[in-house]
Amino acid sequence: MTDIDWDELRAAATAAKELAYVPYSRFKVGAAALVSDGRIVSGCNIENASYGVTLCAECSLVSDLFMSGGGKLVAFVCVDGQGATLMPCGRCRQLLYEHAIPGMLLETVSGIRTIDEVLPDAFGPRDLEEAAR
């Protein structure tokens, strides 16, 4: 899938951020991704008074992925409250890697990158499969 409609993904991420629950930081985040079957999944951040259990937008996006039928992520966008592109944190890059096709594309603050570029030498399911042999 090389024909990514980045404007459509950005619009879905922007719509998702409006649903964010951010009473503490007031920092809305929305995320959207294209799935291998053509669906778009999205998520927003959901804060908690116990900050450690706050859910990032990427977490709710992966939940939406599985709740709507599974699949693999092909392309990803994340935006802040003003609609500016955000780079996923390291934890969220790992989460995305787990559910991405090889070479998934991300819109980043420095342009379109692959998941392997933003998380080089990543540890993932293939490592666990090899260890089990």
Buried (B, 14 or more C-beta within 10 A) or exposed (E): EEEBEEEEBBBBBBEBBEBBBBEEEEEBBBBBBBBBEEBBBBBBBBBEEEEEEBBBBBBBBBEBBEEEEEBBBBBBBBBBBEEEBBBBEEEBBBBBBBBBBEEBBBBBEEEEBBBBEBBEEBEEEEEEEEEEE
